Amino acid sequence: MLTVAAFIVALGLLIAVHEYGHYRVAVACGVKVLRFSVGFGGVLLRWQPKRQRPGQNTEFVIGAFPLGGYVRMLDEREAPVAPHERHLAFNNQTLRVRAAIVAAGPLANLLLAVLLHAVVNWSGVDEPRALLASPVAGSIAERAGLRGGETVRRAGFADEALEDVASFESLRWLLARGALDGRDVVLDVATSASGAGREVLLPLAALDADEADMRLFRSIGLTGPLTRPVIGEVTPGSPAERAGLRQGDLVLRMDGTAIVDGQQLRERIRASVQGRQAVASSWQVERQGQRLTLQVMPELRQDGELLVGRIGAYVGAAPEMVDVSYGPWDGLWKGAQRTWEVSLLTLRMMGRMVVGEASLKNLSGPLTIADYAGKSASQGLTEYLMFLALISVSLGVLNLLPLPVLDGGHLMYYLWEAVTGRPVSDIWMERLQRGGVALLLAMMAIALFNDVTRLFG
């Protein structure tokens, strides 16, 4: 129920903001708006405000199916217009006014994302401290000389100035951008708060990254922040329970090797495989001041193309947290910066998917969005606001693409009109609309297939 409610609220808000952008600029430019609708199909709610701008008599509607919306303006191409109202018709406006009205919808979504990010920045959020766990064996981070326990103080791309790192999440975002954009990242790290720092170069440009998933971060080697190697919740009937492990056990050694953090322990559990057989290991744990030796036999699980070990217990204590918050101006600037970065990354990923350099698995549809909406809402208001900001950016960028059925397609028509001095002909308009619909339906089919694969595959 929470998933459905969170999904409907998210869609309703983002669509309403998008259409309000069109509506507000149209009214400001003197275009008569006939209807403002959020949703399609049967009308659930209909009203007309008594106080509207001169020349306006807009009907506001909420439809039964919240998968879109529209703003219907007075237009001679759709219906006859009385002579005394022709100056209010959309088609009789200047090219600049028409372009502004069309662009206002996507821009409203991008501005909403800036505001949502700013609200999160102002209110503050607890995030893991940028304290590195042991890197994955053979990864880029290990080859670069990181061993775990380092604090990342500053970071940035190799060709730019380094900036302060507020949390591990900020670092993760930088690493994802570097890997997907093919840019090397430099970390300024220290082994203690007062220790001397050193710079570490992570050559991420060498990665052939097409998805920002856990496999990407495993290749980089930094999958999570430093955590104590403590056993958390144990699943009944799992290998952990059969071995005698209990919640709260501190793991000291595994087959004689000292365990210093949760990441190292997780990696050794994953690697407890020989051929297609699980391999038992001897664990030394500390429980209520006593040291115990236990034999742990993991079970095999498929992880992509690999067989890995699993013990059926949460491994690793909660990481050290830090409150990340900003003042009024800094919070707003950080929100605009994050929105810009996500927009550019989204455009680059779409471009790479078009030329075949990135996987089409990155496309997501309504099922995945609904799933993420429910999960983020269950984690609290902050997570939900960050989810809304991400979807709002995606909606804004998608609508700016030069597809005939989208706002970006109409802007391309206006660009043609500005260059040639004449509008696109009706014949070409019809052809382009059909092609745009076909392409959009293909994208929706791929996204729905990805949804089903993610959720049920």
C-alpha positions as CSV (number, residue, x, y, z in Angstrom):
1,M,0.0,0.0,0.0
2,L,2.9,2.4,0.8
3,T,4.4,1.7,-2.6
4,V,1.2,2.5,-4.4
5,A,0.7,5.7,-2.4
6,A,4.3,6.8,-2.8
7,F,4.2,6.2,-6.5
8,I,0.9,8.1,-7.1
9,V,2.1,11.1,-5.0
10,A,5.4,11.1,-6.9
11,L,3.8,11.0,-10.3
12,G,1.1,13.4,-9.4
13,L,3.5,16.0,-8.0
14,L,6.1,15.7,-10.9
15,I,3.4,15.9,-13.6
16,A,1.6,18.8,-11.9
17,V,4.8,20.7,-11.7
18,H,5.7,20.0,-15.3
19,E,2.3,21.1,-16.6
20,Y,2.2,24.1,-14.2
21,G,5.4,25.3,-15.9
22,H,3.6,25.3,-19.3
23,Y,0.5,26.9,-17.7
24,R,2.2,29.7,-15.8
25,V,4.3,30.9,-18.7
26,A,1.4,30.7,-21.1
27,V,-0.8,32.8,-18.8
28,A,2.1,35.3,-18.2
29,C,2.5,35.6,-22.0
30,G,-1.2,36.3,-22.6
31,V,-2.2,32.9,-24.1
32,K,-5.6,31.6,-23.1
33,V,-5.5,28.3,-21.3
34,L,-8.6,26.2,-21.7
35,R,-7.8,23.2,-19.5
36,F,-5.1,22.2,-17.1
37,S,-5.2,18.4,-16.6
38,V,-3.1,16.1,-14.3
39,G,-3.9,12.5,-15.5
40,F,-5.9,11.1,-18.4
41,G,-9.2,9.2,-18.7
42,G,-12.3,9.7,-16.6
43,V,-12.5,12.9,-14.6
44,L,-12.2,12.4,-10.9
45,L,-12.2,16.1,-9.9
46,R,-13.1,19.3,-11.9
47,W,-13.1,22.9,-10.8
48,Q,-12.8,26.5,-12.1
49,P,-11.3,29.2,-9.8
50,K,-13.5,32.2,-9.6
51,R,-10.6,34.6,-9.6
52,Q,-8.5,34.3,-12.8
53,R,-6.5,36.6,-14.9
54,P,-8.4,38.7,-17.5
55,G,-9.0,36.6,-20.6
56,Q,-8.6,33.3,-18.7
57,N,-11.3,30.8,-17.8
58,T,-9.2,27.7,-17.2
59,E,-10.8,24.4,-16.2
60,F,-8.6,22.4,-13.8
61,V,-9.0,18.6,-14.0
62,I,-7.6,15.5,-12.2
63,G,-7.9,12.4,-14.4
64,A,-8.2,8.7,-13.4
65,F,-4.9,7.6,-14.8
66,P,-1.9,9.6,-13.4
67,L,0.5,8.6,-16.2
68,G,0.7,12.1,-17.8
69,G,-1.1,15.4,-18.1
70,Y,-1.6,18.3,-20.5
71,V,-2.3,22.0,-20.8
72,R,-4.8,22.7,-23.6
73,M,-4.5,26.2,-25.0
74,L,-6.6,28.2,-27.4
75,D,-5.2,27.3,-30.9
76,E,-6.7,27.8,-34.4
77,R,-5.1,24.5,-35.5
78,E,-7.4,22.6,-33.2
79,A,-10.7,24.5,-33.3
80,P,-12.2,27.7,-34.7
81,V,-11.3,30.8,-32.7
82,A,-13.5,33.9,-32.4
83,P,-11.9,36.9,-34.1
84,H,-11.8,38.9,-30.8
85,E,-9.7,36.1,-29.2
86,R,-7.2,35.4,-32.0
87,H,-4.6,37.4,-30.2
88,L,-4.9,34.9,-27.3
89,A,-4.3,31.8,-29.4
90,F,-1.1,29.9,-29.0
91,N,-0.4,29.6,-32.8
92,N,-0.5,33.4,-33.2
93,Q,2.2,34.1,-30.7
94,T,5.8,35.0,-31.6
95,L,8.3,32.2,-32.0
96,R,10.0,33.3,-28.8
97,V,6.8,33.1,-26.8
98,R,5.9,29.6,-28.1
99,A,9.4,28.3,-27.4
100,A,9.3,29.7,-23.9
101,I,5.9,28.1,-23.2
102,V,7.1,24.7,-24.4
103,A,10.4,24.8,-22.6
104,A,8.8,25.9,-19.3
105,G,7.6,22.4,-18.5
106,P,10.9,20.6,-18.4
107,L,12.6,23.6,-16.8
108,A,10.0,23.5,-14.0
109,N,11.0,19.9,-13.3
110,L,14.6,20.8,-13.2
111,L,13.9,23.7,-10.8
112,L,11.8,21.4,-8.6
113,A,14.9,19.1,-8.4
114,V,17.1,22.0,-7.3
115,L,14.5,22.9,-4.6
116,L,14.2,19.3,-3.4
117,H,18.0,18.9,-3.2
118,A,18.2,22.3,-1.4
119,V,15.6,21.2,1.2
120,V,17.6,18.1,2.0
121,N,20.8,20.2,2.2
122,W,19.1,22.7,4.6
123,S,17.5,20.1,6.8
124,G,20.6,17.9,7.0
125,V,21.0,14.2,6.6
126,D,23.0,11.5,8.4
127,E,25.5,9.9,5.9
128,P,28.4,7.5,6.4
129,R,31.7,9.2,7.1
130,A,34.2,9.0,4.2
131,L,36.3,6.3,5.9
132,L,37.4,3.7,3.5
133,A,37.0,-0.1,4.1
134,S,39.5,-2.6,2.8
135,P,39.4,-2.5,-1.0
136,V,38.3,-5.5,-3.0
137,A,41.3,-7.7,-3.9
138,G,42.8,-6.9,-7.3
139,S,40.6,-3.8,-7.7
140,I,41.7,-0.4,-8.9
141,A,41.7,1.0,-5.3
142,E,44.0,-1.8,-4.1
143,R,46.4,-1.4,-7.0
144,A,46.5,2.4,-6.2
145,G,47.8,1.7,-2.7
146,L,44.7,2.0,-0.6
147,R,44.5,-0.6,2.3
148,G,41.5,0.5,4.3
149,G,41.1,2.8,7.3
150,E,42.0,5.9,5.3
151,T,39.8,9.0,5.6
152,V,39.1,10.8,2.3
153,R,39.4,14.5,3.0
154,R,39.2,15.9,-0.5
155,A,38.6,14.5,-3.9
156,G,38.0,15.5,-7.5
157,F,38.7,14.7,-11.2
158,A,42.4,14.6,-12.2
159,D,42.1,17.7,-14.3
160,E,40.2,19.8,-11.7
161,A,40.8,21.2,-8.3
162,L,40.0,18.9,-5.4
163,E,37.0,19.7,-3.1
164,D,36.1,18.7,0.4
165,V,34.3,15.4,0.8
166,A,31.3,15.6,3.1
167,S,30.5,11.9,3.3
168,F,31.0,8.5,1.7
169,E,27.9,9.1,-0.4
170,S,29.5,12.2,-1.9
171,L,32.6,10.1,-2.7
172,R,30.4,7.3,-4.2
173,W,28.7,9.9,-6.5
174,L,32.1,11.2,-7.7
175,L,33.3,7.7,-8.4
176,A,30.2,6.9,-10.4
177,R,30.5,10.0,-12.5
178,G,34.2,9.4,-13.1
179,A,33.7,5.8,-14.2
180,L,30.7,6.6,-16.5
181,D,32.4,9.7,-17.9
182,G,35.8,8.0,-18.4
183,R,37.6,10.4,-16.1
184,D,40.4,9.6,-13.5
185,V,39.7,10.6,-9.9
186,V,42.2,11.8,-7.3
187,L,41.7,11.2,-3.6
188,D,43.5,13.2,-0.8
189,V,43.5,10.6,2.1
190,A,45.0,10.4,5.6
191,T,45.3,7.4,7.9
192,S,44.2,9.5,10.9
193,A,42.4,12.8,11.5
194,S,45.7,14.6,12.3
195,G,48.0,12.5,10.1
196,A,49.8,13.8,7.0
197,G,47.8,13.4,3.8
198,R,48.7,11.8,0.5
199,E,47.1,11.9,-3.0
200,V,46.0,8.7,-4.6
201,L,45.1,8.5,-8.3
202,L,42.3,6.1,-9.3
203,P,42.6,5.5,-13.1
204,L,38.8,5.2,-13.8
205,A,39.2,6.2,-17.4
206,A,40.4,2.7,-18.1
207,L,37.1,1.2,-17.0
208,D,34.6,0.2,-19.6
209,A,31.6,1.1,-17.5
210,D,28.1,1.0,-18.9
211,E,26.1,0.7,-15.7
212,A,26.4,2.3,-12.2
213,D,25.8,-1.0,-10.3
214,M,27.6,-2.9,-7.6
215,R,29.8,-4.6,-10.1
216,L,31.2,-1.2,-11.1
217,F,32.0,-0.3,-7.5
218,R,33.6,-3.8,-7.0
219,S,35.8,-3.0,-10.0
220,I,36.8,0.3,-8.4
221,G,37.2,-1.5,-5.1
222,L,35.3,0.9,-2.8
223,T,31.9,-0.7,-2.2
224,G,31.2,0.8,1.2
225,P,32.5,2.7,4.2
226,L,34.6,1.2,7.0
227,T,32.5,-0.9,9.4
228,R,33.4,-3.2,12.4
229,P,33.4,-6.9,11.5
230,V,30.3,-7.6,13.6
231,I,27.6,-10.2,12.8
232,G,24.1,-8.6,12.6
233,E,20.7,-10.2,12.2
234,V,21.0,-14.0,11.6
235,T,18.4,-15.7,9.3
236,P,16.8,-18.8,10.9
237,G,18.1,-22.0,9.3
238,S,21.0,-20.2,7.6
239,P,24.6,-21.4,7.5
240,A,25.4,-18.7,10.1
241,E,22.9,-20.1,12.5
242,R,24.0,-23.7,11.9
243,A,27.6,-22.7,12.6
244,G,26.6,-21.2,16.0
245,L,27.1,-17.5,15.0
246,R,24.9,-15.0,16.9
247,Q,24.0,-11.4,16.5
248,G,26.7,-9.2,18.1
249,D,29.6,-11.6,17.5
250,L,32.8,-9.7,16.7
251,V,34.9,-11.6,14.1
252,L,38.6,-11.5,14.9
253,R,40.1,-14.1,12.5
254,M,39.1,-16.2,9.6
255,D,41.5,-19.2,8.8
256,G,44.2,-17.4,10.8
257,T,43.9,-14.1,8.9
258,A,43.1,-11.1,11.1
259,I,39.8,-9.4,10.2
260,V,39.9,-5.7,10.5
261,D,36.6,-4.5,9.0
262,G,33.2,-5.7,7.6
263,Q,34.2,-5.3,4.0
264,Q,37.1,-7.6,4.3
265,L,34.9,-10.2,6.0
266,R,32.3,-10.0,3.3
267,E,34.9,-10.4,0.6
268,R,36.4,-13.5,2.3
269,I,32.9,-15.0,2.7
270,R,32.2,-14.4,-1.0
271,A,35.5,-16.1,-1.9
272,S,34.8,-19.2,0.1
273,V,34.3,-21.2,-3.1
274,Q,36.5,-23.7,-4.8
275,G,35.3,-24.7,-8.3
276,R,31.6,-25.3,-7.7
277,Q,31.9,-26.3,-4.0
278,A,31.6,-24.1,-0.9
279,V,34.7,-24.2,1.4
280,A,34.4,-24.3,5.2
281,S,36.5,-21.9,7.2
282,S,37.6,-21.6,10.9
283,W,36.4,-18.4,12.5
284,Q,37.5,-16.9,15.8
285,V,34.9,-14.6,17.3
286,E,34.5,-12.6,20.5
287,R,31.2,-13.0,22.3
288,Q,30.6,-11.2,25.7
289,G,34.3,-11.1,26.4
290,Q,35.0,-14.7,25.5
291,R,36.8,-16.0,22.4
292,L,35.2,-18.9,20.5
293,T,36.3,-20.9,17.5
294,L,33.5,-21.9,15.0
295,Q,33.5,-23.8,11.7
296,V,31.4,-22.0,9.2
297,M,30.3,-23.6,5.9
298,P,28.7,-21.0,3.6
299,E,26.1,-21.8,0.9
300,L,26.6,-21.1,-2.8
301,R,24.6,-18.3,-4.5
302,Q,24.7,-17.0,-8.1
303,D,25.8,-13.4,-8.4
304,G,25.6,-12.6,-12.1
305,E,28.0,-15.0,-13.8
306,L,29.8,-15.9,-10.5
307,L,29.2,-18.4,-7.7
308,V,29.8,-16.7,-4.4
309,G,29.5,-17.7,-0.7
310,R,26.7,-16.5,1.6
311,I,26.1,-17.2,5.3
312,G,22.6,-15.8,5.7
313,A,23.5,-13.0,8.1
314,Y,24.1,-9.3,8.0
315,V,27.8,-8.7,8.1
316,G,29.3,-5.5,9.4
317,A,28.1,-3.0,12.0
318,A,26.6,0.4,11.1
319,P,29.3,2.7,9.8
320,E,30.3,5.9,11.6
321,M,27.9,8.6,10.6
322,V,28.2,12.3,10.0
323,D,25.6,15.1,9.8
324,V,25.7,16.7,6.3
325,S,23.9,20.1,6.2
326,Y,24.5,23.5,4.6
327,G,23.4,27.1,5.1
328,P,20.8,28.8,2.9
329,W,23.0,29.9,0.0
330,D,25.4,26.9,0.1
331,G,22.4,24.5,0.3
332,L,20.8,26.1,-2.7
333,W,24.0,26.1,-4.7
334,K,24.8,22.5,-3.9
335,G,21.2,21.6,-5.0
336,A,21.7,23.4,-8.4
337,Q,25.1,21.8,-8.8
338,R,23.8,18.2,-8.1
339,T,20.9,18.8,-10.5
340,W,23.2,20.0,-13.2
341,E,25.6,17.0,-12.7
342,V,22.7,14.5,-12.8
343,S,21.3,16.1,-15.9
344,L,24.6,15.9,-17.7
345,L,25.2,12.3,-16.6
346,T,21.6,11.4,-17.7
347,L,22.2,12.9,-21.2
348,R,25.6,11.2,-21.6
349,M,24.1,7.8,-20.6
350,M,21.2,8.3,-23.1
351,G,23.7,9.2,-25.8
352,R,25.9,6.2,-25.0
353,M,22.8,3.9,-25.1
354,V,21.9,5.3,-28.6
355,V,25.4,4.5,-30.0
356,G,25.6,1.1,-28.2
357,E,28.3,2.1,-25.7
358,A,26.0,1.7,-22.7
359,S,23.5,-1.0,-21.8
360,L,19.8,-0.5,-22.5
361,K,19.3,-2.0,-19.0
362,N,19.7,1.5,-17.7
363,L,16.2,2.3,-18.9
364,S,13.6,2.1,-16.2
365,G,9.8,2.1,-16.4
366,P,6.9,2.6,-14.0
367,L,7.4,-0.7,-12.1
368,T,10.9,0.1,-11.1
369,I,9.9,3.7,-10.3
370,A,7.1,2.5,-8.1
371,D,9.4,0.0,-6.3
372,Y,12.0,2.7,-5.6
373,A,9.2,5.1,-4.5
374,G,7.9,2.7,-1.9
375,K,11.4,1.8,-0.7
376,S,12.5,5.4,-0.4
377,A,9.3,6.4,1.4
378,S,9.7,3.6,3.9
379,Q,13.2,4.9,4.7
380,G,12.0,8.4,5.6
381,L,11.1,11.8,4.2
382,T,14.7,12.6,3.2
383,E,15.2,9.5,1.1
384,Y,11.8,10.1,-0.6
385,L,12.7,13.7,-1.4
386,M,16.0,12.6,-2.9
387,F,14.1,10.0,-5.0
388,L,11.7,12.7,-6.2
389,A,14.6,15.0,-7.2
390,L,16.2,12.2,-9.2
391,I,12.9,11.4,-11.1
392,S,12.2,15.1,-11.6
393,V,15.6,15.5,-13.3
394,S,14.9,12.4,-15.4
395,L,11.5,13.7,-16.5
396,G,12.9,17.2,-17.3
397,V,15.8,15.8,-19.4
398,L,13.7,13.2,-21.1
399,N,11.2,15.9,-22.2
400,L,14.0,18.0,-23.7
401,L,15.1,15.2,-26.0
402,P,14.5,16.1,-29.7
403,L,11.7,13.5,-30.2
404,P,8.7,14.9,-32.1
405,V,6.1,13.9,-29.4
406,L,8.1,15.5,-26.6
407,D,8.7,19.2,-25.7
408,G,12.2,18.9,-27.1
409,G,10.7,17.9,-30.5
410,H,8.6,21.0,-30.6
411,L,11.6,23.1,-29.8
412,M,13.4,21.5,-32.7
413,Y,10.4,22.5,-34.9
414,Y,10.8,26.1,-33.7
415,L,14.6,26.0,-34.4
416,W,13.8,25.0,-37.9
417,E,11.3,27.8,-38.2
418,A,13.9,30.3,-36.8
419,V,16.5,29.2,-39.3
420,T,14.4,28.8,-42.4
421,G,11.7,31.4,-41.7
422,R,8.9,29.0,-42.2
423,P,7.2,26.3,-40.0
424,V,7.5,22.6,-40.6
425,S,5.0,21.5,-43.1
426,D,1.9,19.5,-42.0
427,I,3.0,16.4,-44.0
428,W,6.5,16.4,-42.3
429,M,4.9,17.1,-39.0
430,E,2.7,14.0,-39.3
431,R,5.6,11.8,-40.4
432,L,7.8,13.0,-37.6
433,Q,5.0,12.5,-35.0
434,R,4.5,8.9,-36.2
435,G,8.2,8.2,-36.0
436,G,8.4,9.8,-32.6
437,V,5.5,7.8,-31.2
438,A,7.0,4.6,-32.5
439,L,10.4,5.4,-30.9
440,L,8.8,6.3,-27.6
441,L,6.7,3.1,-27.6
442,A,9.9,1.1,-28.2
443,M,11.7,2.9,-25.3
444,M,8.7,2.1,-23.1
445,A,8.7,-1.5,-24.1
446,I,12.4,-1.9,-23.3
447,A,11.9,-0.1,-20.0
448,L,9.0,-2.4,-19.0
449,F,11.0,-5.4,-20.0
450,N,13.8,-4.2,-17.8
451,D,11.3,-3.6,-14.9
452,V,10.0,-7.2,-15.1
453,T,13.6,-8.6,-15.3
454,R,14.7,-6.6,-12.3
455,L,11.7,-7.3,-10.1
456,F,10.9,-10.9,-11.1
457,G,14.0,-12.2,-12.9
